[in-house]
């Protein structure tokens, strides 16, 4: 695949819409408006790293649902391959995989979202994760190589952080977890900076004028 065919969606812009065949029937991305969406790709069915990831997503599906999230998987395999693999995973683990998995044989969705990286593989999607908000805006992206399984805890933390920022207007620091102090946006003018210095006691932590943290429930 030539470089001219490679596209990458951009943060804070509408997520590219598509219609695709899935293990749960036809899916139009825009029909999921009103929910958060985690769209994630995997290289192939019946592969070991992907199997551990699918079981991990299935094990944590209730946590995603509690956050209003719809999981959607994808690989460049057929519906029949998907069905056989999901059935095998269920028999292996006792876990049922209820989220839809896109059969992207024509690579239409994979190319639309920049999931095909020729230096890694021209026929398999890398491990990409796209977090789309209820308005259909792309809010986050994560990319992993074929060799490395994803961390489900981090994906859940990422969504919780985005939802927290939407609710409070505060930014989240490194390693933030729900319940931790969050970052107040710094003053934009000299007058605001001077006025803010008089309110240091209102912050949970006041490290510098540009780094102030506040506890918000």
Order of alpha helices (4+ residues) and beta strands (2+ residues): beta-beta-beta-alpha-alpha-beta-alpha-beta-alpha-beta-beta-alpha-beta-alpha-beta-beta
